[in-house]
Amino acid sequence: MTVVYGILGLGFLVFFHELGHFVAARICGVKVESFSIGMGPVLLHHQWGQTDYRLSLIPLGGYCGMKGQKDFQTALDKNDTEIRGDKDSYYGVHPVKRMLIAFAGPFFNLFFTFIAFFVIALIGYNYYSAGCQVNMTRDIEGYTELPSPAYDAGLRSGDTILTINNKEMTDFTDIAEYISLHGNEDLAITVDREGEQLSFNVHSLLDKDTGSGKIGIVSMPESVVVKEYPKHSFFGAIKEGV
C-alpha cells in the first residue's frame, strides 16, 4: 500500500503542476491539445472540448501538450528565420505569455505547498520524536572505535540529557542541533540517571569534513516522546504557510 499511496501522491502533485500550465495556457489563448497524468502509452483518454484528457502508463510525470510546441524545432529544421505559429499556438502568443505559461507549473506547486502547510497549521497535530535518553557510541556495535567525549567525561548509556549549557533539551533533535553548532567547545551537560541529576563538562569534537560538533552519542531506540504542533489562528496559519 505504501507504493500505491506514493503513486497517488505523486500523481496528485503532477496533476497540480500540469494544471498550472493548463490554466495559464487557456488564459493566454493557447489551445491545449492534450493533458496527461503519467507518461508513455495512454491507458485511458477522453476528448472533452478541444483537449484530450489522458491517464498514461508510467506514473513518473505528466504533460500538457499545447498547439504549436514543435514549431520551434520545425523552424530550425527548415532553417527558417522566424517561427510561424497560429494565434492560438504556443509560439503564436507574446513571449511574456509563454514565460507565464512555463512559470505557472512550479507556481501551482508552490501554491499547493502553501495551502497544505496553512491547513496543517490550522488543524495542528501530534508527532513522535526520538527522546533525550542516549547511548554512548562505544556501546553500539559498529561504532565502538569512534571517540566518545561524552563517555570520557562520565556520561553513560541510559542517561537522559536534560540541559546543555543551561538550554533545555526536549528531544534528540534539540540535542543533535545544539551539539552540531558547537564543535570544539566545552559543553555543560546535565543528565538524569535513575532519578539523580548529574552534571558533566564535555569538550566536543569538531568534524572537519562536515563542520559539525560531535560528542559520541546516539539516540536510544526505546526513547520516544510525543510532541505537539499546536493549532494556529487564521492569520498565524497564513504566516506558517508562507
Secondary structure in CASP SS format (residue, H / E / C, confidence):
PFRMAT SS
TARGET T0000
AUTHOR 0000-0000-0000
METHOD secondary structure of the structure
MODEL  1
M C 1.00
T H 1.00
V H 1.00
V H 1.00
Y H 1.00
G H 1.00
I H 1.00
L H 1.00
G H 1.00
L H 1.00
G H 1.00
F H 1.00
L H 1.00
V H 1.00
F H 1.00
F H 1.00
H H 1.00
E H 1.00
L H 1.00
G H 1.00
H H 1.00
F H 1.00
V H 1.00
A H 1.00
A H 1.00
R H 1.00
I H 1.00
C C 1.00
G C 1.00
V C 1.00
K C 1.00
V E 1.00
E E 1.00
S E 1.00
F E 1.00
S E 1.00
I E 1.00
G E 1.00
M E 1.00
G E 1.00
P E 1.00
V E 1.00
L E 1.00
L E 1.00
H E 1.00
H E 1.00
Q E 1.00
W E 1.00
G C 1.00
Q C 1.00
T E 1.00
D E 1.00
Y E 1.00
R E 1.00
L E 1.00
S E 1.00
L E 1.00
I E 1.00
P E 1.00
L E 1.00
G E 1.00
G E 1.00
Y E 1.00
C E 1.00
G E 1.00
M E 1.00
K C 1.00
G C 1.00
Q C 1.00
K C 1.00
D H 1.00
F H 1.00
Q H 1.00
T H 1.00
A H 1.00
L H 1.00
D H 1.00
K C 1.00
N C 1.00
D C 1.00
T C 1.00
E C 1.00
I C 1.00
R C 1.00
G C 1.00
D C 1.00
K C 1.00
D C 1.00
S C 1.00
Y H 1.00
Y H 1.00
G H 1.00
V C 1.00
H C 1.00
P H 1.00
V H 1.00
K H 1.00
R H 1.00
M H 1.00
L H 1.00
I H 1.00
A H 1.00
F H 1.00
A H 1.00
G H 1.00
P H 1.00
F H 1.00
F H 1.00
N H 1.00
L H 1.00
F H 1.00
F H 1.00
T H 1.00
F H 1.00
I H 1.00
A H 1.00
F H 1.00
F H 1.00
V H 1.00
I H 1.00
A H 1.00
L H 1.00
I H 1.00
G C 1.00
Y E 1.00
N E 1.00
Y E 1.00
Y E 1.00
S E 1.00
A E 1.00
G C 1.00
C C 1.00
Q E 1.00
V E 1.00
N E 1.00
M E 1.00
T H 1.00
R H 1.00
D H 1.00
I C 1.00
E C 1.00
G C 1.00
Y C 1.00
T C 1.00
E C 1.00
L C 1.00
P C 1.00
S C 1.00
P H 1.00
A H 1.00
Y H 1.00
D H 1.00
A H 1.00
G C 1.00
L C 1.00
R C 1.00
S C 1.00
G C 1.00
D C 1.00
T E 1.00
I E 1.00
L E 1.00
T E 1.00
I E 1.00
N C 1.00
N C 1.00
K E 1.00
E E 1.00
M C 1.00
T C 1.00
D C 1.00
F H 1.00
T H 1.00
D H 1.00
I H 1.00
A H 1.00
E H 1.00
Y H 1.00
I H 1.00
S H 1.00
L C 1.00
H C 1.00
G C 1.00
N C 1.00
E C 1.00
D E 1.00
L E 1.00
A E 1.00
I E 1.00
T E 1.00
V E 1.00
D E 1.00
R E 1.00
E C 1.00
G C 1.00
E E 1.00
Q E 1.00
L E 1.00
S E 1.00
F E 1.00
N E 1.00
V E 1.00
H E 1.00
S C 1.00
L E 1.00
L E 1.00
D E 1.00
K C 1.00
D C 1.00
T C 1.00
G C 1.00
S E 1.00
G E 1.00
K E 1.00
I C 1.00
G C 1.00
I E 1.00
V E 1.00
S E 1.00
M C 1.00
P C 1.00
E C 1.00
S C 1.00
V E 1.00
V E 1.00
V E 1.00
K E 1.00
E E 1.00
Y E 1.00
P C 1.00
K C 1.00
H C 1.00
S C 1.00
F H 1.00
F H 1.00
G H 1.00
A H 1.00
I H 1.00
K H 1.00
E H 1.00
G H 1.00
V C 1.00
END
